[in-house]
């Protein structure tokens, strides 16, 4: 079997690595982030370093082209937004050497640039939160005067904003918070949107995962988000496989509006004010809880590999429901940090039922150990910095 080059090996990439490895696919990890952990998985045959695609895009692409003779016609599969953007933009050159599992830039722009996503949703009749894109500080200030709070200051390109500020978006509870967040983003050269906050708990969120081809959904999988990190605004830390019919048609509609082909994860949230499921975003690469679908009988990475490499059209008609996906470290950390007050029975329910962990796997333990060690080092460094600041202040 020709190899699959998985670019990035954080939680999303680790899920892809294990899904492909379980199917016997030789996996090569292209590693550019010191915080990754999937590269130590037992399923990885080889690890090759590369420059960071977000800060050194040209050098990153040059590295992939340099590697091409070694992995001729292998599957090139980005597992992060940063690698997806770089590979998509240079897809024509890379396709001369690889089978590229990424949409062309004309399509990628439509989901990477969130303002384009919401414009398409409006045109396609897909419900979405009310959104405006300010063109200046004056625009933001005018919006702030009339806004209903709380609201969101949300980046148009989430991966760039998170790399700069360490968060996906900012909740603004008043005018000053909104204007301050806009200024910070503008000073960093990042475009943001101002968006209404859809009220309701994390359990009102849902994922529509699909494999689209020629405008048809060949395989579909839905799951409910139960707990997020951070709560209310963050990505899933606990999810459950569940048939959610209400998100299927709008999910299909937005993907068709984008002319999307391949695997995607489209996120929705149910608005408690009107009961309507509203579009949050479209992810055109492996999603965080991707191992849940695999555990439920829908191995999207392997289906994609067999389709693009062997011409075998994916087909899965049913999936197992009631299975939980748990990011153990983030779930425990959030419960301690935010003191959410879940009843013990509700907190432990996912662990007592059928489940799969995001990182921990007794048959493949090294990624979890590396992740834990990375977090411990980060925490220790943070404590040292605080101690240093405190000592300096005391001596002043």
Buried (B, 14 or more C-beta within 10 A) or exposed (E): BBBBBBBBBBBBBBBBBBBBBEBEBBBBBBBBBEEBBBBBBEBBEBBBEBBBBBEBBEEBBBBBBEBBEEBEEBBBBBBBBBBBBBBBBBBEBBBEBBBBBBBBBEBBBBBBBBBBBBBBBBEBEBBBBEBBBBEEEEBBBEBBEEBEBBBBBBBBBBBBBBBBBEBBBBBBEEBEBBBBBBEBBBEEEBBBBBBBBBEBBBBBBBBBBBBBBEEEBBBBBBBBBBBBBBBBBBBBBBBBBBEBEBBBEBBBBBBBBBEBBBBBBBBBBBBEEEEBBBBBBBBBBBBBBBBBBBBBEBBBBBBBBBBBBEEEEBEBEEBEBEBBBBBBBBBEBBBEEEEEEEEEEEBEBBEEEBBBBBBBBEEBBBBBEBBBEBBEEEEEEEEEEEEEEEEEEEEE
